[in-house]
Amino acid sequence: MSKLRRWATPLTIGSFLVMGVTGILMFFHLDTGLNKLAHEWAGWAMVVGVVAHLVVNWRAFMAYFKRPVASAFMAAGAVVLTLSFWPVDGVGNPMQSVAQAIAAADVATVVSLSGHDLDTGLDRLAAAGFDAQADTAIHDLTGGERAQQMRIISALFSE
């Protein structure tokens, strides 16, 4: 247990630092570079650190449930988490809708949106490893894999 104690809290603190700063930057749309990636991976590190921290401090953690204010904060967190899954029309990431529209569109349409002529777009896709025809849907070209769709978007929209 002492080995666990040595790294559980420092991992929790370090991952919180990364998540806190990158989360604030993302909230204000000031994130750049690898902020989002660091935020996502620090989230996993924080989960590991918090679970380890709970294991080490289990009795102290359980004592919080006997305190009304602490219980209220934990219950409020559970309610907010539950509500975060509630579907809300018109709210969400509009880029998901854009990505779905691109996936459903044919290659000629997406090439047109990229500002390239069809031949240049097809050449770019061929260079990226895609054997595309003008009337092929992006979804059919990628098998629905988002990573492959991002490769197509990158091939067509990068300078």
Buried (B, 14 or more C-beta within 10 A) or exposed (E): EEEEBEBBBEBBEBBBEBBEBBBEBEEEEEBEEEBEEBBEBBBEBBEBBBEBBBEBBEEEEEEEEEEEEEEEEEEEEEEEEEEEEEEEEEEEEEEEEEBEEBBEBBBBBBBBBBEBEEEEBBEBBEEBEBEBEEEBBBBBBBEEEEEBBEBBBEBBEEE
